Amino acid sequence: MDVLTLPDAEWRHRDGLDRLVEVLGDARYVGGSVRDTLLGIPVADIDLATPLPPERVIALLKDAGIRAVPTGLDHGTITAVLPGGPVEVTTLRRDVSTDGRHATVAFTDDWREDAARRDFTINALYADPRTGTIHDYFEGRKDLAARHIRFIGDPFQRIAEDHLRILRFFRFLARFGDVADPAALDACTTRANDLMALSRERIADELLKLLVSRDAVGVVGLMIDRGIFVPVLPEITRAERFARLAATEAAAGVSPDAIRRLAALLPADAKVAEAVGARLKLSKLQRRRLIAAATPPAAEKPAVLAYRAGTETALDLLLIAGQSEAAAAIRDAEVPRLPIAGGALVTRGLSKGPEVARVLRFIEEAWIAEGFPAAERVDQIADAAVDQALRSLR
């Protein structure tokens, strides 16, 4: 491989990072920051690996005046709080025992042993902070160049250690990959039932990330063909609406949204959406949106739909229905507000109570039907409606 050193990148100059590296002495960047820099994409999180035991890391940071938070002490992870943002520092590890959901680890000073317990070859890349020298134990750079998503070692063993790696495989394939390793794909297919042992929160977290990835459409289709969803989300059986939604989002200039895309994968049935939202333990807000997006829109003009359902729900419904122009038209439009309230009807002579609410609803529907005219026209509609109501009461 030609790339032997880590290219310079903005994240490598974050405030306090050089000082942290100096304090630790023996440490390397690892995982996503190395991978994403080699791919030329922005880096969000910085992780450092070190052979130093976590207690020593805490002591060194304390002596240097760097705040240390023991975010995952059992697994050797300390968060160093720097002016430029948090950095996770993790002691080199090896797995002692795993059950598919949790792992018991022991600390080591062997870099290759630490790399061997990671999931994919492209995630087991280390870089020296000072020289940029890349340490690659499992041909991760070669796989990265080929966009080949491959487990380290035996795929079945990696999945047995952590069942979530099934979904992570497909998410990484959708985000970074062009080539799915055949052995990995077969292992994920064979062990798909292992997903049932995972918490629904972990499944939801991986799934929602996957749905907005670069090649989500192709990878979701592959997952359906391979029966990956059957054990935990048997409702997902077709990807046509999902593919149409992705194309419509692009045509309308709307960013991909995970909840909207999940709704497009489900049958157009509010009860199904409600059940899936509960099963995945989505937030109340996410569940309400999923249910609303799963309900086919009424045959109304886009502006009317936005007024009745809200812009977010209207966008979801229009995009899922494949109406890119309508969605683009309401995306940045301000939802009108009815320029009259019940007090104005009381002033016109109606008594407070149900009659005011009835007449106000009549006025609102007339206002909507006329295309949301200005206040002057609404006053005319109100005058006529109140006159009619008062006559009917005589």
Secondary structure, DSSP 4 states (H G I P E B T S, - for coil): ----BPPP-GGGG-TTHHHHHHHH-S-EEETHHHHHHHHT------EEEESS-HHHHHHHHHHTT-EEEEEEGGGTEEEEEETTEEEEEEE-EEEEEE-BS-EEEEE-S-HHHHHHTSSBGGG-EEE-TTT-BEEESS-HHHHHHHTEE-BSS-HHHHHHHBTTHHHHHHHHHHHH-SEE-HHHHHHHHHTGGGGGGS-HHHHHHHHHHHHTSTTHHHHHHHHHHTT-STTT-TT----HHHHHHHHHHHHHT----HHHHHHHHS-S-HHHHHHHHHHTT--HHHHHHHHHHTSPPPS--HHHHHHHH-HHHHHHHHHHTT-HHHHHHHHSPPPP--S--HHHHHHTTPPSSHHHHHHHHHHHHHHHHTTS--HHHHHHHHHHHHHHHHHHH-
